[in-house]
């Protein structure tokens, strides 16, 4: 199975303008400064914004994913640990090789989920939701079933 990562071009295109203190030890990003794009690695309707770092490169990154109600991410894995905080809406996560909405756990706004690298999991978003993901790059997504990968369509 081939490993896919978010393209460097996408990451560069969505890096926000943020304030950096003179000593480079502090940064802030205001919500209206976020640059949202449609990521190729997810189905139509998803929007992606890089907050800090570059998820395609070595080092720490912070990104946000905004999805509409009813959005689903089929079973997949990541090459590195994934940390997810639900900023708004609801995030339903389950583990296994096939999406099953009856299994898993629902995480409400303010909740957190951790998935170890290589762990097969899936996500369902019953309402419009914004999640923040952070971790160490390079990060990417590999779908269990290659036919689920929107980059192949």
N, C-alpha and C positions, 0 to 999 in steps of 0.2 A: 504494500500500500504506500502510495506517495505521501510525503509530508508537505503540507501547504502552510505558508505563513502570510500574514497581512503584508501587502506590498509596501516597500519603502516609499514608493511614489505616493501611495495613499497616506501613509503616516506623515510625510513631509507636507502634504497638501492640507492636513487638518490640524497641524500644530497651532495652538492658540497663541495670541499675543498675551503675555502675562507680565506683571510687574515684578522686577527682580531688584532686591535691595542692593546697595552699593557693595556690600560684602559677599554677595552671591550665596548667602545662607538662608534666604527667604524668598518665597515666590507666592503670588496670589493670582487667582483666576476668577473673574466675575462671570456669572452665568451668561450674560449677554455677549461675552467675548468668545464663547465656545463656537467653533466652526464644525458644523455637522456635515457629514458626507454619507453616501450610501456605500457601505462596505461590500466588496465583491464576495466575501466569505460567508455572508448571511443572505437569506431570502429577501426579496423585495419588501420594503416597508421599514427595515431596520435603518437606524442612523447611528453613526459612530463619531466620537470626538476624542482626540488625544488631549489629555490634561497636562501630563508631564512625562518626559522621557520619550522613548521610541520603542514601541512593543516589538519591532522587527530586529532590534539590536540588543546586544548584551547590556544589562543594567536594569535598574528599577524603572517601571512605567506605571502610569495611572491613566485609564481610559474610561469613557462612559459609552454605554449602549442604550439607545432609546428605541423601544419597539411598540407597535400598536397592539390593541386588544386582540387576543386570539393568535398571536405570533408563537411559533414553535421552532425550536432548534433541535433537529434529530440527534440521535446518539452520536457522540463524538469524543475525541480525546484532545489533550493539549500536551505539548512537549515540556511544559513547566507547570508548577503549582498554580492554581487559580484561586484568587480571593475575590469574593463578590459581596458587595454591600448594596442592599436595595434602598435607593434614594426615594423612590415613589412607586406606587403600584404594588404588584404582587409577583413573586418569582417562585414557580413550582419546579423543583429539581428532583430528578430521579436518577438512579444508577442502573446500568445494564446496556445491552446491545440493541435494544429496541425501545422506542418511546412508548411508555405506558402511563397515561394520565392518572390511573388508579393507584399507582405506586409513587413513592417519593414523599417529599415534604414541601409544604408551602411556606415561603418566607415572606413576611410582611415588611412594609416600609420600616427602615431602621434595623432590620435583621441582617445577618451575615451568614455566608456559606463558604466553606473551604473544600476544594477538590484537589487531591494530590495528582501530580503529573502522571499521565498515562491512564488514569481512572476513566472508564467509559461512563458517560452521563448524558443527560438530555435536559431540555428546559421547555416549559410552557408558561405563557404569560396571559392569564385570563383577562387582564385589563391593561390599558396603556401603562407602560412601566419604564423607569429609568434605573439602570444598575450601574454601579461603578466597580470596575475591575482593576486590581493592582497585583503586581508581582514582579518577577525577574524575567527579563527577555533573554533570548528572543522567544516570543510567544506565537502561537499559531493554532490552527484548528484542523483536525483530520476527521472526516466523517467516517463512521463505521461502514455505511453503505455508500460507495462512491456516487451512486445515482442521486443521493440527497445533497450533494455538493453543488451549490448554485454556480460555482466557477466553471463547472463542466457542462452547463446548459447553454 
